[in-house]
Amino acid sequence: MTWPLPGLGSMRPLGEIVRFHLVLAAFLGGIGYLVSVMVAGQVAELGSATGGLLGEGPVGSTIASTGAETWGIATHNLAFFALVSILPVANIALVAPQFLALGSHAYVIKDLSWTIQVEMLYRHTVFEIFALMISVAISYLFLFAVRDFVVRTSLDRTRLRQELMRAARLYPAVVALTLLGAFLEGGAVVHI
Amino acid sequence: MKLSMVLPLAAYVVLISWLGFSGADPAVGEALTGNSGTAVMALLALLYGGVTLLTVWLVGGLTLFTYKLSSRSTPSLSGATRTVYNLVLVELFMRLIALACEQWWQVDWGTLTLLLPAFAAIVVVARDRQVVGVGKLLAMAPFLLYTAADALFLLGSGS
C-alpha cells in the first residue's frame, strides 16, 4: 500500500505513523467516551450534561455562533496545527488529549438527535481530524529531512531545502481544511 | 545511545526524582499511590525519565542540525554529537543544582549555573573555524534558546 498523497509514494514509514495516529485517535476517543460513561453519575449531579454544554437552553431554543467566534476558532486551530506540525514525536502529547475530549463530547451529546449531533460535533470534526493528521505527517517529514541531513556525510543543503519544501507544500491543505472546519463549526445553527 | 550517555542520564533522572519526591506534598503522594514512597518515586522517575529523554533528543537533535547547517564543510558527526550531547547533559545537571538551591535554601541564584553550559556552547562555536558569519549565531541557537527558556522557567517557578 502506498501513501495516498502525491509525491510521497515511497514514504512508507510516514503512512505507518499516520495510521498509528488514527488507531490511537480511535482508541483514545473510546477511552474518553468510557470515562464519561463512568463519571456520568457525578456529571448528572452537577447538572444535565447536555444542558451544561448547551448553556442550559430550554427545549425549542436555537444556538448559533457569530463571525467573530468562527474567526477565533480558525486562528486557535491554525496555531494548534502549526505547533503540531513542528513538534514530531512530542506532538503526541498535544494530539492525545484532543481525542480523549472528542470521545467525552460524543458522550455528552449522545441523547440529542443524530442531525444535531452531526451539526454540533461530527461535521466539522472530520475536517479537523484530516488537518491534524496532515500536520502530524508534516512534522515527521520535517524530522526525516533533518535527520537525513544530519547523518548524511555530504553537506547537501539543496536536497534539504527540497525535502523541507515538499513538507511545507502540505500547509495549504491544513489551512484550507482548518478554515472549512471553523466555518462549519462557527456556522452551525442548532435547533433544540 | 552509548553507555557514557545512559549512565549520566540515569543518574540525573534518579536525582531529580528524589529531589521531586523530597519536595512533594505528602497529600498528593497519598492520593496517587496510597502513601507508598516507592510508588511515588517510580511515578516521578517515569515522568522525569520520559521528559528528559524527549528533551535530550529534541534539543540535541535540533542543535546538531543547526550546527551542521551552519558549517562550511561537513563536521565530524561523532565529534559534533559528543559535544552537543555533553552540553545538554551539563545543562541538565546545572538545572539540578538550581532546583536544589531553590528547594533547600529558597534562593534562585542557583539558576546562574546555567550560564556555564551556555558559555561553553558559545566558546565551542567561537573556536570553530568552519562556522562563520550568521552561522555563529545559528549553530547553537536551539541549545541556547532551550537554556534561556529553562532559566526563565526556573526563575519563574521560584518566585
Contacts between the chains, C-beta under 8 A, distances in Angstrom:
chain1	res1	chain2	res2	distance
A	89	B	54	7.1
A	89	B	57	7.5
A	89	B	58	7.7
A	90	B	54	5.8
A	90	B	58	6.4
A	146	B	61	7.2
A	146	B	62	7.7
A	146	B	65	4.8
A	147	B	61	7.5
A	149	B	65	6.6
A	149	B	68	6.7
A	149	B	69	7.5
A	150	B	61	7.3
A	150	B	64	5.2
A	150	B	65	5.4
A	150	B	68	5.8
A	150	B	77	7.3
A	151	B	77	7.0
A	153	B	74	6.2
A	153	B	77	8.0
A	154	B	74	6.4
A	155	B	68	7.1
A	155	B	71	6.9
A	155	B	73	6.6
A	155	B	74	4.8
A	157	B	69	7.3
A	160	B	69	7.8
